[in-house]
Amino acid sequence: MKFNFSGKTVVITGGTRGIGFAAARMFGECGANVAICGTNINNLNSAVDYLKSENITIFGDICDVRDHILVEAFADKVNKVFGSIDVWVNNAGYMSRSMLIDVTEEICDKHFDTNVKSVIWGAQTAFRLMSANGGVIINATSYAAIKPAVGGGIYAASKAAIMSLTKTFASEFAPYNIRVVGYAPGNIATDMAKDLISENGESLVSRISSHRIGEPGEVAALIVFLASDYSSYINGTSIEISGGKFSTQNVAEAWKI
């Protein structure tokens, strides 16, 4: 199986680090024109410079994906630079931990603005630019949407909302030859998860059948597959990529043999 995205343009929000950056690199290696955005100028410049050094055709810009006007402006810049948008990856996200009894309006708003509204704005914007020729929209949900954790209830709820939106967008956009799918990572070694992994790494690993933390590149490979013609009949669903987290009630027992 060989992926070829030559002549295609891929947009990845939150593409300056972690899973988004790994996906940008992989799409670029498969011949795509890649556009990334983020909110940290230093991270953006570093990512763009690195990808350029790898001979990847890259465009980067600052964009707060919580603001639909800024998302549309970013997309129009990409369309002007590359002439089309064929794949849109709603990867940007936010996570913090707090018990539900302690959740403030600020915490709630930041999760739902960053995780949920950004997916709506991104999908709407991608649709506007894809409706004539078709395309693929890929949304970042989470294993937490499947099984939430104490202290992460608001994050889990926001990711569950994305899982639901993915299904509805898929139905509404299908007549325009636009697929909408999601990916649901488990514990992945990213900056967003580094504190959780540092504090609870051994416990987390004990719940995973593969008995290790995942790597961003492994999720990127799934994203590239979902964007490709090899997954042309995958639509309206989110694919879990968790190493078999809680695939059984007693995952750790197998590793004692």
Secondary structure by P-SEA (a helix, b strand, c coil): cccccccbbbbbccccccaaaaaaaaaaaaccbbbbbbccaaaaaaaaaaaaaacccbbbbbbccccaaaaaaaaaaaaaacccccbbbcccbbbbbbccccccaaaaaaaaaaccaaaaaaaaaaaaacccbbbbbbbbbcccccccccccaaaaaaaaaaaaaaaaaaaaaccccbbbbbbbbcccccccaaaaaaacaaaaaaaccccccccaaaaaaaaaaaacccccccccbbbbccccccccccccccccc
